[in-house]
Amino acid sequence: MHTIDIIAPEENQFRYDVQYIQHVQNDDFVDYRGYAGRVLSGKITVGDRITSLPSEKESIVTEIRRFTELKSEATAGDSVSISLSSEIDISRGSLLKLSDATLDNSLSIEATIVWMDDSTAQLGSKLILQSGSRESLAKIVNIKRKINPIQFDSIEGVTDIHANDIVEVELKTNKATYLDSYKSNKANGAFILVNPQTNNTVAIGFKK
């Protein structure tokens, strides 16, 4: 008898992708400062304590706004603006999480990637990793194996990655990407790889 392991989503798995900073000064909004973006997963509520990554600075949510509508909370998929009790280091590409939640800050990523480009990648290939508004430089430091999607077997000793290949790799990045494993949080576990010379999206990846 086959069984399936189901991972329940963590209640503290709030992830918020900061896309731009709003600083408004007019009759309706006096010295308004908000951080506009999208809730990738989880839920945020007025009064929650959050941490901004990569600065690791903390603050408290004082307001959640969708245009002129004030909200007490925002959930996955909501595009909102969040205001905080204090000014901390936040910019485009920052990721907000609840302060009591943990998140991997390693520069090493084990992932499964699907190569979609006609160009070939090898060990040492340098790419741009993008997830939401976050961007970092990435290098392929290990090609562990290629997966056969029909027979579900694998080939080890692979040195090149070609179009339509599904491979398990290790990437090294120049800064933390703050990705969850795709298995535990699909909304913050996927990324794309971009060729820095052509600006083409060459692969989609899923963090293990």
Order of alpha helices (4+ residues) and beta strands (2+ residues): beta-beta-beta-beta-beta-beta-beta-beta-beta-beta-beta-beta-beta-beta-beta-beta-beta-beta
